[in-house]
Amino acid sequence: MKRAVALLLLLAACGKQGELMPKAPPGEMPKVDPTKPLPSTLLIRPTQAEPARIDDPLSRSQERRDDRFNLPPPG
């Protein structure tokens, strides 16, 4: 049991503590993939996420027309 605990502690301590760096030759900047979107473009909301319309065409309180498609559930 003590060996298992010691092994787990040893395994947990072997992680890298430094900053992660992409693979590139020393002195060179890593190449950017042009097909991947930039983070700034991913933060822009598409128009489907926030449509510029309202669902209820009634602007004031009034009696609604009869809806012929409002049927009771089948039972």
CHARMM internal coordinates of N, CA and C (Angstrom, degrees):
IC EDIT
DIST 1 N 1 CA 1.4502
DIST 1 CA 1 C 1.5300
ANGL 1 N 1 CA 1 C 110.76
DIST 1 C 2 N 1.3451
ANGL 1 CA 1 C 2 N 115.38
DIHE 1 N 1 CA 1 C 2 N -42.36
DIST 2 N 2 CA 1.4640
ANGL 1 C 2 N 2 CA 118.87
DIHE 1 CA 1 C 2 N 2 CA 179.62
DIST 2 CA 2 C 1.5212
ANGL 2 N 2 CA 2 C 111.02
DIHE 1 C 2 N 2 CA 2 C -65.93
DIST 2 C 3 N 1.3309
ANGL 2 CA 2 C 3 N 115.56
DIHE 2 N 2 CA 2 C 3 N -34.13
DIST 3 N 3 CA 1.4712
ANGL 2 C 3 N 3 CA 118.94
DIHE 2 CA 2 C 3 N 3 CA 178.63
DIST 3 CA 3 C 1.5209
ANGL 3 N 3 CA 3 C 111.07
DIHE 2 C 3 N 3 CA 3 C -65.73
DIST 3 C 4 N 1.3324
ANGL 3 CA 3 C 4 N 116.25
DIHE 3 N 3 CA 3 C 4 N -38.88
DIST 4 N 4 CA 1.4631
ANGL 3 C 4 N 4 CA 119.82
DIHE 3 CA 3 C 4 N 4 CA -179.51
DIST 4 CA 4 C 1.5293
ANGL 4 N 4 CA 4 C 110.87
DIHE 3 C 4 N 4 CA 4 C -65.41
DIST 4 C 5 N 1.3187
ANGL 4 CA 4 C 5 N 116.98
DIHE 4 N 4 CA 4 C 5 N -41.96
DIST 5 N 5 CA 1.4632
ANGL 4 C 5 N 5 CA 121.08
DIHE 4 CA 4 C 5 N 5 CA 178.47
DIST 5 CA 5 C 1.5252
ANGL 5 N 5 CA 5 C 110.11
DIHE 4 C 5 N 5 CA 5 C -64.80
DIST 5 C 6 N 1.3256
ANGL 5 CA 5 C 6 N 116.64
DIHE 5 N 5 CA 5 C 6 N -43.76
DIST 6 N 6 CA 1.4602
ANGL 5 C 6 N 6 CA 120.37
DIHE 5 CA 5 C 6 N 6 CA 179.23
DIST 6 CA 6 C 1.5233
ANGL 6 N 6 CA 6 C 110.81
DIHE 5 C 6 N 6 CA 6 C -63.90
DIST 6 C 7 N 1.3219
ANGL 6 CA 6 C 7 N 117.13
DIHE 6 N 6 CA 6 C 7 N -39.22
DIST 7 N 7 CA 1.4589
ANGL 6 C 7 N 7 CA 121.08
DIHE 6 CA 6 C 7 N 7 CA 178.62
DIST 7 CA 7 C 1.5231
ANGL 7 N 7 CA 7 C 111.03
DIHE 6 C 7 N 7 CA 7 C -65.34
DIST 7 C 8 N 1.3262
ANGL 7 CA 7 C 8 N 117.55
DIHE 7 N 7 CA 7 C 8 N -40.85
DIST 8 N 8 CA 1.4626
ANGL 7 C 8 N 8 CA 121.04
DIHE 7 CA 7 C 8 N 8 CA 178.17
DIST 8 CA 8 C 1.5282
ANGL 8 N 8 CA 8 C 111.59
DIHE 7 C 8 N 8 CA 8 C -66.13
DIST 8 C 9 N 1.3175
ANGL 8 CA 8 C 9 N 116.91
DIHE 8 N 8 CA 8 C 9 N -40.21
DIST 9 N 9 CA 1.4605
ANGL 8 C 9 N 9 CA 119.67
DIHE 8 CA 8 C 9 N 9 CA 177.30
DIST 9 CA 9 C 1.5234
ANGL 9 N 9 CA 9 C 111.43
DIHE 8 C 9 N 9 CA 9 C -66.04
DIST 9 C 10 N 1.2939
ANGL 9 CA 9 C 10 N 117.03
DIHE 9 N 9 CA 9 C 10 N -39.88
DIST 10 N 10 CA 1.4553
ANGL 9 C 10 N 10 CA 121.48
DIHE 9 CA 9 C 10 N 10 CA 178.15
DIST 10 CA 10 C 1.5264
ANGL 10 N 10 CA 10 C 110.56
DIHE 9 C 10 N 10 CA 10 C -65.61
DIST 10 C 11 N 1.3184
ANGL 10 CA 10 C 11 N 116.47
DIHE 10 N 10 CA 10 C 11 N -40.90
DIST 11 N 11 CA 1.4536
ANGL 10 C 11 N 11 CA 121.16
DIHE 10 CA 10 C 11 N 11 CA 179.47
DIST 11 CA 11 C 1.5328
ANGL 11 N 11 CA 11 C 111.02
DIHE 10 C 11 N 11 CA 11 C -66.80
DIST 11 C 12 N 1.3215
ANGL 11 CA 11 C 12 N 117.36
DIHE 11 N 11 CA 11 C 12 N -38.24
DIST 12 N 12 CA 1.4622
ANGL 11 C 12 N 12 CA 120.94
DIHE 11 CA 11 C 12 N 12 CA 179.66
DIST 12 CA 12 C 1.5207
ANGL 12 N 12 CA 12 C 111.56
DIHE 11 C 12 N 12 CA 12 C -69.49
DIST 12 C 13 N 1.3118
ANGL 12 CA 12 C 13 N 117.70
DIHE 12 N 12 CA 12 C 13 N -27.20
DIST 13 N 13 CA 1.4651
ANGL 12 C 13 N 13 CA 121.56
DIHE 12 CA 12 C 13 N 13 CA -176.26
DIST 13 CA 13 C 1.5244
ANGL 13 N 13 CA 13 C 112.76
DIHE 12 C 13 N 13 CA 13 C -85.39
DIST 13 C 14 N 1.3253
ANGL 13 CA 13 C 14 N 118.84
DIHE 13 N 13 CA 13 C 14 N -6.32
DIST 14 N 14 CA 1.4607
ANGL 13 C 14 N 14 CA 118.86
DIHE 13 CA 13 C 14 N 14 CA -174.37
DIST 14 CA 14 C 1.5315
ANGL 14 N 14 CA 14 C 112.99
DIHE 13 C 14 N 14 CA 14 C -92.29
DIST 14 C 15 N 1.3263
ANGL 14 CA 14 C 15 N 118.93
DIHE 14 N 14 CA 14 C 15 N 9.47
DIST 15 N 15 CA 1.4571
ANGL 14 C 15 N 15 CA 120.92
DIHE 14 CA 14 C 15 N 15 CA 178.79
DIST 15 CA 15 C 1.5126
ANGL 15 N 15 CA 15 C 111.60
DIHE 14 C 15 N 15 CA 15 C -73.45
DIST 15 C 16 N 1.3309
ANGL 15 CA 15 C 16 N 116.68
DIHE 15 N 15 CA 15 C 16 N 154.00
DIST 16 N 16 CA 1.4632
ANGL 15 C 16 N 16 CA 120.84
DIHE 15 CA 15 C 16 N 16 CA -179.53
DIST 16 CA 16 C 1.5218
ANGL 16 N 16 CA 16 C 109.15
DIHE 15 C 16 N 16 CA 16 C -75.87
DIST 16 C 17 N 1.3128
ANGL 16 CA 16 C 17 N 116.27
DIHE 16 N 16 CA 16 C 17 N 133.64
DIST 17 N 17 CA 1.4564
ANGL 16 C 17 N 17 CA 121.66
DIHE 16 CA 16 C 17 N 17 CA -177.20
DIST 17 CA 17 C 1.5290
ANGL 17 N 17 CA 17 C 112.53
DIHE 16 C 17 N 17 CA 17 C -99.76
DIST 17 C 18 N 1.3074
ANGL 17 CA 17 C 18 N 118.91
DIHE 17 N 17 CA 17 C 18 N -13.13
DIST 18 N 18 CA 1.4604
ANGL 17 C 18 N 18 CA 121.86
DIHE 17 CA 17 C 18 N 18 CA -175.30
DIST 18 CA 18 C 1.5154
ANGL 18 N 18 CA 18 C 112.25
DIHE 17 C 18 N 18 CA 18 C -83.17
DIST 18 C 19 N 1.3307
ANGL 18 CA 18 C 19 N 114.82
DIHE 18 N 18 CA 18 C 19 N -178.53
DIST 19 N 19 CA 1.4535
ANGL 18 C 19 N 19 CA 121.67
DIHE 18 CA 18 C 19 N 19 CA -179.66
DIST 19 CA 19 C 1.5324
ANGL 19 N 19 CA 19 C 110.24
DIHE 18 C 19 N 19 CA 19 C -75.15
DIST 19 C 20 N 1.3055
ANGL 19 CA 19 C 20 N 117.24
DIHE 19 N 19 CA 19 C 20 N 140.94
DIST 20 N 20 CA 1.4589
ANGL 19 C 20 N 20 CA 121.45
DIHE 19 CA 19 C 20 N 20 CA 178.47
DIST 20 CA 20 C 1.5263
ANGL 20 N 20 CA 20 C 109.21
DIHE 19 C 20 N 20 CA 20 C -79.37
DIST 20 C 21 N 1.2976
ANGL 20 CA 20 C 21 N 116.38
DIHE 20 N 20 CA 20 C 21 N 132.44
DIST 21 N 21 CA 1.4584
ANGL 20 C 21 N 21 CA 121.47
DIHE 20 CA 20 C 21 N 21 CA -179.54
DIST 21 CA 21 C 1.5276
ANGL 21 N 21 CA 21 C 108.98
DIHE 20 C 21 N 21 CA 21 C -125.11
DIST 21 C 22 N 1.3433
ANGL 21 CA 21 C 22 N 118.03
DIHE 21 N 21 CA 21 C 22 N 140.00
DIST 22 N 22 CA 1.4598
ANGL 21 C 22 N 22 CA 119.76
DIHE 21 CA 21 C 22 N 22 CA 176.25
DIST 22 CA 22 C 1.5170
ANGL 22 N 22 CA 22 C 110.75
DIHE 21 C 22 N 22 CA 22 C -70.30
DIST 22 C 23 N 1.3196
ANGL 22 CA 22 C 23 N 115.70
DIHE 22 N 22 CA 22 C 23 N 157.09
DIST 23 N 23 CA 1.4632
ANGL 22 C 23 N 23 CA 119.90
DIHE 22 CA 22 C 23 N 23 CA -179.99
DIST 23 CA 23 C 1.5309
ANGL 23 N 23 CA 23 C 109.44
DIHE 22 C 23 N 23 CA 23 C -74.64
DIST 23 C 24 N 1.2884
ANGL 23 CA 23 C 24 N 116.01
DIHE 23 N 23 CA 23 C 24 N 118.46
DIST 24 N 24 CA 1.4612
ANGL 23 C 24 N 24 CA 123.01
DIHE 23 CA 23 C 24 N 24 CA 176.28
DIST 24 CA 24 C 1.5242
ANGL 24 N 24 CA 24 C 107.08
DIHE 23 C 24 N 24 CA 24 C -156.71
DIST 24 C 25 N 1.3066
ANGL 24 CA 24 C 25 N 117.10
DIHE 24 N 24 CA 24 C 25 N 150.87
DIST 25 N 25 CA 1.4626
ANGL 24 C 25 N 25 CA 119.02
DIHE 24 CA 24 C 25 N 25 CA 176.99
DIST 25 CA 25 C 1.5243
ANGL 25 N 25 CA 25 C 110.35
DIHE 24 C 25 N 25 CA 25 C -60.01
DIST 25 C 26 N 1.3256
ANGL 25 CA 25 C 26 N 118.02
DIHE 25 N 25 CA 25 C 26 N 148.98
DIST 26 N 26 CA 1.4707
ANGL 25 C 26 N 26 CA 120.51
DIHE 25 CA 25 C 26 N 26 CA -179.43
DIST 26 CA 26 C 1.5245
ANGL 26 N 26 CA 26 C 111.70
DIHE 25 C 26 N 26 CA 26 C -57.81
DIST 26 C 27 N 1.3121
ANGL 26 CA 26 C 27 N 116.65
DIHE 26 N 26 CA 26 C 27 N 133.84
DIST 27 N 27 CA 1.4589
ANGL 26 C 27 N 27 CA 121.63
DIHE 26 CA 26 C 27 N 27 CA 178.81
DIST 27 CA 27 C 1.5170
ANGL 27 N 27 CA 27 C 113.87
DIHE 26 C 27 N 27 CA 27 C 88.27
DIST 27 C 28 N 1.3185
ANGL 27 CA 27 C 28 N 119.20
DIHE 27 N 27 CA 27 C 28 N -7.00
DIST 28 N 28 CA 1.4579
ANGL 27 C 28 N 28 CA 122.11
DIHE 27 CA 27 C 28 N 28 CA 179.89
DIST 28 CA 28 C 1.5249
ANGL 28 N 28 CA 28 C 109.71
DIHE 27 C 28 N 28 CA 28 C -110.83
DIST 28 C 29 N 1.3366
ANGL 28 CA 28 C 29 N 115.65
DIHE 28 N 28 CA 28 C 29 N 148.00
DIST 29 N 29 CA 1.4546
ANGL 28 C 29 N 29 CA 120.74
DIHE 28 CA 28 C 29 N 29 CA 174.81
DIST 29 CA 29 C 1.5306
ANGL 29 N 29 CA 29 C 108.30
DIHE 28 C 29 N 29 CA 29 C -81.38
DIST 29 C 30 N 1.3239
ANGL 29 CA 29 C 30 N 118.36
DIHE 29 N 29 CA 29 C 30 N 145.54
DIST 30 N 30 CA 1.4588
ANGL 29 C 30 N 30 CA 119.45
DIHE 29 CA 29 C 30 N 30 CA 178.40
DIST 30 CA 30 C 1.5302
ANGL 30 N 30 CA 30 C 110.95
DIHE 29 C 30 N 30 CA 30 C -67.11
DIST 30 C 31 N 1.3035
ANGL 30 CA 30 C 31 N 116.00
DIHE 30 N 30 CA 30 C 31 N 148.39
DIST 31 N 31 CA 1.4613
ANGL 30 C 31 N 31 CA 121.27
DIHE 30 CA 30 C 31 N 31 CA -179.17
DIST 31 CA 31 C 1.5241
ANGL 31 N 31 CA 31 C 109.38
DIHE 30 C 31 N 31 CA 31 C -74.23
DIST 31 C 32 N 1.3374
ANGL 31 CA 31 C 32 N 115.76
DIHE 31 N 31 CA 31 C 32 N 141.85
DIST 32 N 32 CA 1.4597
ANGL 31 C 32 N 32 CA 121.98
DIHE 31 CA 31 C 32 N 32 CA 179.77
DIST 32 CA 32 C 1.5212
ANGL 32 N 32 CA 32 C 108.04
DIHE 31 C 32 N 32 CA 32 C -99.18
DIST 32 C 33 N 1.3197
ANGL 32 CA 32 C 33 N 116.20
DIHE 32 N 32 CA 32 C 33 N 132.40
DIST 33 N 33 CA 1.4576
ANGL 32 C 33 N 33 CA 121.10
DIHE 32 CA 32 C 33 N 33 CA 178.65
DIST 33 CA 33 C 1.5315
ANGL 33 N 33 CA 33 C 108.46
DIHE 32 C 33 N 33 CA 33 C -77.96
DIST 33 C 34 N 1.3455
ANGL 33 CA 33 C 34 N 119.36
DIHE 33 N 33 CA 33 C 34 N 118.28
DIST 34 N 34 CA 1.4647
ANGL 33 C 34 N 34 CA 120.59
DIHE 33 CA 33 C 34 N 34 CA -176.67
DIST 34 CA 34 C 1.5305
ANGL 34 N 34 CA 34 C 113.16
DIHE 33 C 34 N 34 CA 34 C -71.73
DIST 34 C 35 N 1.3295
ANGL 34 CA 34 C 35 N 117.94
DIHE 34 N 34 CA 34 C 35 N -14.70
DIST 35 N 35 CA 1.4595
ANGL 34 C 35 N 35 CA 119.02
DIHE 34 CA 34 C 35 N 35 CA -179.61
DIST 35 CA 35 C 1.5217
ANGL 35 N 35 CA 35 C 112.51
DIHE 34 C 35 N 35 CA 35 C -82.97
DIST 35 C 36 N 1.3195
ANGL 35 CA 35 C 36 N 117.48
DIHE 35 N 35 CA 35 C 36 N -16.82
DIST 36 N 36 CA 1.4622
ANGL 35 C 36 N 36 CA 120.28
DIHE 35 CA 35 C 36 N 36 CA 179.34
DIST 36 CA 36 C 1.5304
ANGL 36 N 36 CA 36 C 109.49
DIHE 35 C 36 N 36 CA 36 C -85.63
DIST 36 C 37 N 1.3456
ANGL 36 CA 36 C 37 N 117.58
DIHE 36 N 36 CA 36 C 37 N 136.66
DIST 37 N 37 CA 1.4671
ANGL 36 C 37 N 37 CA 119.09
DIHE 36 CA 36 C 37 N 37 CA 178.91
DIST 37 CA 37 C 1.5299
ANGL 37 N 37 CA 37 C 111.18
DIHE 36 C 37 N 37 CA 37 C -73.34
DIST 37 C 38 N 1.3134
ANGL 37 CA 37 C 38 N 115.10
DIHE 37 N 37 CA 37 C 38 N 151.64
DIST 38 N 38 CA 1.4604
ANGL 37 C 38 N 38 CA 121.06
DIHE 37 CA 37 C 38 N 38 CA 177.76
DIST 38 CA 38 C 1.5228
ANGL 38 N 38 CA 38 C 109.42
DIHE 37 C 38 N 38 CA 38 C -76.68
DIST 38 C 39 N 1.3292
ANGL 38 CA 38 C 39 N 118.44
DIHE 38 N 38 CA 38 C 39 N 154.33
DIST 39 N 39 CA 1.4726
ANGL 38 C 39 N 39 CA 120.05
DIHE 38 CA 38 C 39 N 39 CA 178.90
DIST 39 CA 39 C 1.5243
ANGL 39 N 39 CA 39 C 112.98
DIHE 38 C 39 N 39 CA 39 C -58.80
DIST 39 C 40 N 1.3338
ANGL 39 CA 39 C 40 N 117.35
DIHE 39 N 39 CA 39 C 40 N -33.95
DIST 40 N 40 CA 1.4704
ANGL 39 C 40 N 40 CA 118.87
DIHE 39 CA 39 C 40 N 40 CA -179.31
DIST 40 CA 40 C 1.5263
ANGL 40 N 40 CA 40 C 111.45
DIHE 39 C 40 N 40 CA 40 C -66.20
DIST 40 C 41 N 1.3395
ANGL 40 CA 40 C 41 N 118.12
DIHE 40 N 40 CA 40 C 41 N -33.11
DIST 41 N 41 CA 1.4648
ANGL 40 C 41 N 41 CA 119.56
DIHE 40 CA 40 C 41 N 41 CA 178.17
DIST 41 CA 41 C 1.5206
ANGL 41 N 41 CA 41 C 111.60
DIHE 40 C 41 N 41 CA 41 C -76.98
DIST 41 C 42 N 1.3158
ANGL 41 CA 41 C 42 N 118.09
DIHE 41 N 41 CA 41 C 42 N -24.25
DIST 42 N 42 CA 1.4609
ANGL 41 C 42 N 42 CA 119.89
DIHE 41 CA 41 C 42 N 42 CA 177.57
DIST 42 CA 42 C 1.5236
ANGL 42 N 42 CA 42 C 112.03
DIHE 41 C 42 N 42 CA 42 C -74.21
DIST 42 C 43 N 1.3305
ANGL 42 CA 42 C 43 N 117.69
DIHE 42 N 42 CA 42 C 43 N -20.39
DIST 43 N 43 CA 1.4526
ANGL 42 C 43 N 43 CA 121.10
DIHE 42 CA 42 C 43 N 43 CA -179.08
DIST 43 CA 43 C 1.5207
ANGL 43 N 43 CA 43 C 113.54
DIHE 42 C 43 N 43 CA 43 C -84.37
DIST 43 C 44 N 1.3234
ANGL 43 CA 43 C 44 N 118.32
DIHE 43 N 43 CA 43 C 44 N -9.68
DIST 44 N 44 CA 1.4647
ANGL 43 C 44 N 44 CA 121.83
DIHE 43 CA 43 C 44 N 44 CA 179.42
DIST 44 CA 44 C 1.5252
ANGL 44 N 44 CA 44 C 108.39
DIHE 43 C 44 N 44 CA 44 C -79.86
DIST 44 C 45 N 1.3477
ANGL 44 CA 44 C 45 N 116.19
DIHE 44 N 44 CA 44 C 45 N 127.74
DIST 45 N 45 CA 1.4574
ANGL 44 C 45 N 45 CA 120.52
DIHE 44 CA 44 C 45 N 45 CA -178.81
DIST 45 CA 45 C 1.5265
ANGL 45 N 45 CA 45 C 110.05
DIHE 44 C 45 N 45 CA 45 C -77.60
DIST 45 C 46 N 1.3323
ANGL 45 CA 45 C 46 N 117.53
DIHE 45 N 45 CA 45 C 46 N 130.89
DIST 46 N 46 CA 1.4623
ANGL 45 C 46 N 46 CA 119.34
DIHE 45 CA 45 C 46 N 46 CA 176.17
DIST 46 CA 46 C 1.5246
ANGL 46 N 46 CA 46 C 110.62
DIHE 45 C 46 N 46 CA 46 C -71.94
DIST 46 C 47 N 1.3271
ANGL 46 CA 46 C 47 N 117.13
DIHE 46 N 46 CA 46 C 47 N 160.52
DIST 47 N 47 CA 1.4612
ANGL 46 C 47 N 47 CA 120.25
DIHE 46 CA 46 C 47 N 47 CA -177.63
DIST 47 CA 47 C 1.5247
ANGL 47 N 47 CA 47 C 112.11
DIHE 46 C 47 N 47 CA 47 C -65.77
DIST 47 C 48 N 1.3291
ANGL 47 CA 47 C 48 N 118.41
DIHE 47 N 47 CA 47 C 48 N -24.90
DIST 48 N 48 CA 1.4624
ANGL 47 C 48 N 48 CA 119.98
DIHE 47 CA 47 C 48 N 48 CA 177.82
DIST 48 CA 48 C 1.5223
ANGL 48 N 48 CA 48 C 111.09
DIHE 47 C 48 N 48 CA 48 C -68.05
DIST 48 C 49 N 1.3178
ANGL 48 CA 48 C 49 N 118.42
DIHE 48 N 48 CA 48 C 49 N -25.70
DIST 49 N 49 CA 1.4570
ANGL 48 C 49 N 49 CA 121.66
DIHE 48 CA 48 C 49 N 49 CA -178.60
DIST 49 CA 49 C 1.5206
ANGL 49 N 49 CA 49 C 111.64
DIHE 48 C 49 N 49 CA 49 C -74.42
DIST 49 C 50 N 1.3190
ANGL 49 CA 49 C 50 N 117.78
DIHE 49 N 49 CA 49 C 50 N -26.38
DIST 50 N 50 CA 1.4581
ANGL 49 C 50 N 50 CA 121.60
DIHE 49 CA 49 C 50 N 50 CA -178.24
DIST 50 CA 50 C 1.5324
ANGL 50 N 50 CA 50 C 108.76
DIHE 49 C 50 N 50 CA 50 C -143.23
DIST 50 C 51 N 1.3408
ANGL 50 CA 50 C 51 N 117.21
DIHE 50 N 50 CA 50 C 51 N 79.62
DIST 51 N 51 CA 1.4613
ANGL 50 C 51 N 51 CA 119.16
DIHE 50 CA 50 C 51 N 51 CA -177.64
DIST 51 CA 51 C 1.5296
ANGL 51 N 51 CA 51 C 111.43
DIHE 50 C 51 N 51 CA 51 C -69.13
DIST 51 C 52 N 1.3035
ANGL 51 CA 51 C 52 N 115.56
DIHE 51 N 51 CA 51 C 52 N 148.83
DIST 52 N 52 CA 1.4626
ANGL 51 C 52 N 52 CA 121.16
DIHE 51 CA 51 C 52 N 52 CA -179.45
DIST 52 CA 52 C 1.5333
ANGL 52 N 52 CA 52 C 108.94
DIHE 51 C 52 N 52 CA 52 C -96.13
DIST 52 C 53 N 1.3207
ANGL 52 CA 52 C 53 N 116.35
DIHE 52 N 52 CA 52 C 53 N 66.15
DIST 53 N 53 CA 1.4615
ANGL 52 C 53 N 53 CA 120.78
DIHE 52 CA 52 C 53 N 53 CA 178.22
DIST 53 CA 53 C 1.5281
ANGL 53 N 53 CA 53 C 107.88
DIHE 52 C 53 N 53 CA 53 C -152.84
DIST 53 C 54 N 1.3185
ANGL 53 CA 53 C 54 N 114.98
DIHE 53 N 53 CA 53 C 54 N 167.72
DIST 54 N 54 CA 1.4518
ANGL 53 C 54 N 54 CA 119.42
DIHE 53 CA 53 C 54 N 54 CA 175.37
DIST 54 CA 54 C 1.5198
ANGL 54 N 54 CA 54 C 108.36
DIHE 53 C 54 N 54 CA 54 C -117.44
DIST 54 C 55 N 1.3089
ANGL 54 CA 54 C 55 N 117.51
DIHE 54 N 54 CA 54 C 55 N 148.13
DIST 55 N 55 CA 1.4538
ANGL 54 C 55 N 55 CA 121.26
DIHE 54 CA 54 C 55 N 55 CA -177.35
DIST 55 CA 55 C 1.5253
ANGL 55 N 55 CA 55 C 112.72
DIHE 54 C 55 N 55 CA 55 C -82.99
DIST 55 C 56 N 1.2923
ANGL 55 CA 55 C 56 N 117.23
DIHE 55 N 55 CA 55 C 56 N -27.28
DIST 56 N 56 CA 1.4562
ANGL 55 C 56 N 56 CA 121.00
DIHE 55 CA 55 C 56 N 56 CA -176.58
DIST 56 CA 56 C 1.5244
ANGL 56 N 56 CA 56 C 109.37
DIHE 55 C 56 N 56 CA 56 C -101.88
DIST 56 C 57 N 1.3352
ANGL 56 CA 56 C 57 N 118.35
DIHE 56 N 56 CA 56 C 57 N 113.29
DIST 57 N 57 CA 1.4627
ANGL 56 C 57 N 57 CA 119.77
DIHE 56 CA 56 C 57 N 57 CA -178.28
DIST 57 CA 57 C 1.5326
ANGL 57 N 57 CA 57 C 113.16
DIHE 56 C 57 N 57 CA 57 C -74.63
DIST 57 C 58 N 1.3343
ANGL 57 CA 57 C 58 N 117.82
DIHE 57 N 57 CA 57 C 58 N -9.13
DIST 58 N 58 CA 1.4619
ANGL 57 C 58 N 58 CA 119.74
DIHE 57 CA 57 C 58 N 58 CA 179.77
DIST 58 CA 58 C 1.5189
ANGL 58 N 58 CA 58 C 109.70
DIHE 57 C 58 N 58 CA 58 C -81.69
DIST 58 C 59 N 1.3202
ANGL 58 CA 58 C 59 N 116.92
DIHE 58 N 58 CA 58 C 59 N 127.08
DIST 59 N 59 CA 1.4579
ANGL 58 C 59 N 59 CA 120.32
DIHE 58 CA 58 C 59 N 59 CA -179.74
DIST 59 CA 59 C 1.5252
ANGL 59 N 59 CA 59 C 111.77
DIHE 58 C 59 N 59 CA 59 C -97.57
DIST 59 C 60 N 1.3278
ANGL 59 CA 59 C 60 N 118.39
DIHE 59 N 59 CA 59 C 60 N -17.44
DIST 60 N 60 CA 1.4611
ANGL 59 C 60 N 60 CA 120.78
DIHE 59 CA 59 C 60 N 60 CA 177.21
DIST 60 CA 60 C 1.5249
ANGL 60 N 60 CA 60 C 107.95
DIHE 59 C 60 N 60 CA 60 C -140.95
DIST 60 C 61 N 1.2868
ANGL 60 CA 60 C 61 N 117.17
DIHE 60 N 60 CA 60 C 61 N 166.54
DIST 61 N 61 CA 1.4502
ANGL 60 C 61 N 61 CA 122.40
DIHE 60 CA 60 C 61 N 61 CA -175.69
DIST 61 CA 61 C 1.5280
ANGL 61 N 61 CA 61 C 110.03
DIHE 60 C 61 N 61 CA 61 C -70.31
DIST 61 C 62 N 1.3071
ANGL 61 CA 61 C 62 N 115.66
DIHE 61 N 61 CA 61 C 62 N 118.49
DIST 62 N 62 CA 1.4712
ANGL 61 C 62 N 62 CA 121.06
DIHE 61 CA 61 C 62 N 62 CA 177.11
DIST 62 CA 62 C 1.5200
ANGL 62 N 62 CA 62 C 109.01
DIHE 61 C 62 N 62 CA 62 C -153.42
DIST 62 C 63 N 1.2987
ANGL 62 CA 62 C 63 N 115.44
DIHE 62 N 62 CA 62 C 63 N 162.92
DIST 63 N 63 CA 1.4651
ANGL 62 C 63 N 63 CA 120.75
DIHE 62 CA 62 C 63 N 63 CA -178.94
DIST 63 CA 63 C 1.5332
ANGL 63 N 63 CA 63 C 109.41
DIHE 62 C 63 N 63 CA 63 C -67.32
DIST 63 C 64 N 1.3173
ANGL 63 CA 63 C 64 N 115.54
DIHE 63 N 63 CA 63 C 64 N 133.30
DIST 64 N 64 CA 1.4653
ANGL 63 C 64 N 64 CA 119.63
DIHE 63 CA 63 C 64 N 64 CA 178.80
DIST 64 CA 64 C 1.5214
ANGL 64 N 64 CA 64 C 110.77
DIHE 63 C 64 N 64 CA 64 C -81.80
DIST 64 C 65 N 1.3433
ANGL 64 CA 64 C 65 N 113.91
DIHE 64 N 64 CA 64 C 65 N 150.94
DIST 65 N 65 CA 1.4628
ANGL 64 C 65 N 65 CA 119.12
DIHE 64 CA 64 C 65 N 65 CA 176.37
DIST 65 CA 65 C 1.5209
ANGL 65 N 65 CA 65 C 109.26
DIHE 64 C 65 N 65 CA 65 C -69.95
DIST 65 C 66 N 1.2977
ANGL 65 CA 65 C 66 N 116.08
DIHE 65 N 65 CA 65 C 66 N 159.72
DIST 66 N 66 CA 1.4568
ANGL 65 C 66 N 66 CA 121.28
DIHE 65 CA 65 C 66 N 66 CA 177.16
DIST 66 CA 66 C 1.5279
ANGL 66 N 66 CA 66 C 109.42
DIHE 65 C 66 N 66 CA 66 C -69.93
DIST 66 C 67 N 1.3167
ANGL 66 CA 66 C 67 N 117.41
DIHE 66 N 66 CA 66 C 67 N 132.23
DIST 67 N 67 CA 1.4624
ANGL 66 C 67 N 67 CA 122.52
DIHE 66 CA 66 C 67 N 67 CA -178.89
DIST 67 CA 67 C 1.5171
ANGL 67 N 67 CA 67 C 108.51
DIHE 66 C 67 N 67 CA 67 C -101.60
DIST 67 C 68 N 1.3288
ANGL 67 CA 67 C 68 N 117.47
DIHE 67 N 67 CA 67 C 68 N 113.35
DIST 68 N 68 CA 1.4653
ANGL 67 C 68 N 68 CA 119.85
DIHE 67 CA 67 C 68 N 68 CA -176.63
DIST 68 CA 68 C 1.5318
ANGL 68 N 68 CA 68 C 111.89
DIHE 67 C 68 N 68 CA 68 C -74.57
DIST 68 C 69 N 1.3463
ANGL 68 CA 68 C 69 N 118.05
DIHE 68 N 68 CA 68 C 69 N -13.03
DIST 69 N 69 CA 1.4590
ANGL 68 C 69 N 69 CA 121.44
DIHE 68 CA 68 C 69 N 69 CA 178.62
DIST 69 CA 69 C 1.5210
ANGL 69 N 69 CA 69 C 113.12
DIHE 68 C 69 N 69 CA 69 C -94.15
DIST 69 C 70 N 1.3218
ANGL 69 CA 69 C 70 N 118.27
DIHE 69 N 69 CA 69 C 70 N -4.19
DIST 70 N 70 CA 1.4551
ANGL 69 C 70 N 70 CA 122.59
DIHE 69 CA 69 C 70 N 70 CA 178.71
DIST 70 CA 70 C 1.5133
ANGL 70 N 70 CA 70 C 109.09
DIHE 69 C 70 N 70 CA 70 C -82.48
DIST 70 C 71 N 1.3295
ANGL 70 CA 70 C 71 N 116.88
DIHE 70 N 70 CA 70 C 71 N 82.85
DIST 71 N 71 CA 1.4544
ANGL 70 C 71 N 71 CA 123.14
DIHE 70 CA 70 C 71 N 71 CA -175.30
DIST 71 CA 71 C 1.5162
ANGL 71 N 71 CA 71 C 110.60
DIHE 70 C 71 N 71 CA 71 C -101.85
DIST 71 C 72 N 1.3409
ANGL 71 CA 71 C 72 N 117.03
DIHE 71 N 71 CA 71 C 72 N 152.56
DIST 72 N 72 CA 1.4653
ANGL 71 C 72 N 72 CA 118.43
DIHE 71 CA 71 C 72 N 72 CA 176.23
DIST 72 CA 72 C 1.5224
ANGL 72 N 72 CA 72 C 109.87
DIHE 71 C 72 N 72 CA 72 C -68.70
DIST 72 C 73 N 1.3447
ANGL 72 CA 72 C 73 N 117.73
DIHE 72 N 72 CA 72 C 73 N 155.20
DIST 73 N 73 CA 1.4596
ANGL 72 C 73 N 73 CA 119.63
DIHE 72 CA 72 C 73 N 73 CA 179.77
DIST 73 CA 73 C 1.5242
ANGL 73 N 73 CA 73 C 111.34
DIHE 72 C 73 N 73 CA 73 C -65.44
DIST 73 C 74 N 1.3309
ANGL 73 CA 73 C 74 N 116.55
DIHE 73 N 73 CA 73 C 74 N 148.03
DIST 74 N 74 CA 1.4581
ANGL 73 C 74 N 74 CA 118.62
DIHE 73 CA 73 C 74 N 74 CA 179.94
DIST 74 CA 74 C 1.5424
ANGL 74 N 74 CA 74 C 109.48
DIHE 73 C 74 N 74 CA 74 C -67.39
DIST 74 C 75 N 1.2799
ANGL 74 CA 74 C 75 N 115.02
DIHE 74 N 74 CA 74 C 75 N 141.21
DIST 75 N 75 CA 1.4378
ANGL 74 C 75 N 75 CA 113.61
DIHE 74 CA 74 C 75 N 75 CA -176.61
DIST 75 CA 75 C 1.4442
ANGL 75 N 75 CA 75 C 113.13
DIHE 74 C 75 N 75 CA 75 C -151.45
END
COOR INIT
IC SEED 1 N 1 CA 1 C
IC BUILD
